[in-house]
């Protein structure tokens, strides 16, 4: 099956409004995400920073990024999820926009100008309406809306200022330093006690802060960083799984395999095979 209909498993059912009670707050989400804030506010923990999202903001998260959402009770977002497999199709349909590159900027948060905000939200709502109603000619209309939406995001990226939306709370700065330490030194033996001592906080305090801010325990975040790195090594055909495990700080290949499957739902070997098929 060709065309837009063939891609609906990856795009159409995945645009929806999300409130605190409906959101899928997954750290390992496995697809590209675009969040548009309609009402309220929330904090996005992405990589090692926290971004404060307010109405009219857009957050773009790529498929391999660790993220956690701190939501308020009265917030509403429009969310689009795009499976990695559909990105090639989108780039072929809209080659001038280079959609995947929109996710590769230093800041995942895009603070739209008032003019862009007034144009983006109606387009998103029209996309939801067309994909739900599916009246005659809806595919052509949806393609046009899709092109318009990504073109507006491209314009917003070009106008954005660095550091917009970044949380300035001191606790968040401390967390960012600790997360950066883990991301830089994940191959070493990193314990909660060692890191807490290095940053002059108690292990108990660090454990509570980490869980609250990231949605993960310290050890799970450390393992998530290791697994994310391991995916890159697994793409290298000549590197044995045991060597990948050692390179990424796991105590054994068995431990690596168990953690990898727990966080991704598949084994390292199956993941490697899936990469080769692409």
CORFEN-V438220 format. One record per helix or strand of 2 or more residues. SS is the DSSP state (H for helix, E for strand). FROM is the first residue (numbers start at 1). LEN is the number of residues. If there is no record, write none. Layout:
# CORFEN-V438220
ss->SS from->FROM len->LEN
ss->SS from->FROM len->LEN
This chain:
# CORFEN-V438220
ss->H from->3 len->4
ss->H from->12 len->3
ss->E from->15 len->5
ss->E from->31 len->9
ss->E from->41 len->6
ss->E from->49 len->6
ss->E from->57 len->5
ss->E from->67 len->5
ss->E from->76 len->8
ss->H from->84 len->10
ss->H from->99 len->5
ss->E from->109 len->3
ss->H from->114 len->20
ss->H from->138 len->22
ss->H from->170 len->16
ss->H from->192 len->7
ss->H from->203 len->12
ss->H from->218 len->17
ss->H from->241 len->7
ss->H from->253 len->12
ss->H from->268 len->10
